[in-house]
Amino acid sequence: MNFVSTFEFWVGMGVLLVFLEFLAPGLISVFIGMGALTVAIGIHYEQLSNIFTQIITWMGSSLFYLFTLRLLILKLYPQARRKTEVDEDKYLIGTKVSVIQDIPSEGEGRIRFSDSSWRARSLDGTPILKGETATIQGRDNITYIVELFKTAETKEEK
């Protein structure tokens, strides 16, 4: 039976882990693979003879590469992440919605928004009846705060 030598094992693991980085990028497996290749070099130059020193060298060199080279590479080549502030509420305010359950003056009813039914309450305590149109004025967690939609006719009545 022909077994793989420890040198061939560490070279194979190193190469495998380095190429694994192409399948799952994250700058981690490449440095663990470099640690395995470091052990293979140590075995080749007859500096690492037993398995205990090989594993300790692999772990130490992998951690060294991971915490030094990885941070250096991330600083030199920053990722193209753009952090944008997303405030969903500013896009919702003023949207017209249908009231599907009466909204009492001091309670909650339901509105139809984005093909879903949501809890809603009146902004100023004015009751809003089922079938009327309201506008979203804000949100408190998952409860929308709405106001009766004022058309030209309702504005003239007041």
Rosetta blueprint (number, residue, H / E / L):
1 M L
2 N L
3 F L
4 V L
5 S L
6 T H
7 F H
8 E H
9 F H
10 W H
11 V H
12 G H
13 M H
14 G H
15 V H
16 L H
17 L H
18 V H
19 F H
20 L H
21 E H
22 F H
23 L H
24 A L
25 P L
26 G L
27 L L
28 I L
29 S H
30 V H
31 F H
32 I H
33 G H
34 M H
35 G H
36 A H
37 L H
38 T H
39 V H
40 A H
41 I H
42 G H
43 I H
44 H H
45 Y L
46 E L
47 Q L
48 L L
49 S L
50 N L
51 I H
52 F H
53 T H
54 Q H
55 I H
56 I H
57 T H
58 W H
59 M H
60 G H
61 S H
62 S H
63 L H
64 F H
65 Y H
66 L H
67 F H
68 T H
69 L H
70 R H
71 L H
72 L H
73 I H
74 L H
75 K H
76 L H
77 Y L
78 P L
79 Q L
80 A L
81 R L
82 R L
83 K L
84 T L
85 E L
86 V L
87 D L
88 E H
89 D H
90 K H
91 Y H
92 L H
93 I L
94 G L
95 T L
96 K E
97 V E
98 S E
99 V E
100 I E
101 Q E
102 D L
103 I E
104 P L
105 S L
106 E L
107 G L
108 E E
109 G E
110 R E
111 I E
112 R E
113 F E
114 S L
115 D L
116 S E
117 S E
118 W E
119 R E
120 A E
121 R E
122 S E
123 L L
124 D L
125 G L
126 T L
127 P L
128 I E
129 L L
130 K L
131 G L
132 E L
133 T E
134 A E
135 T E
136 I E
137 Q E
138 G E
139 R E
140 D E
141 N L
142 I L
143 T E
144 Y E
145 I E
146 V E
147 E E
148 L E
149 F L
150 K L
151 T L
152 A H
153 E H
154 T H
155 K H
156 E H
157 E H
158 K L
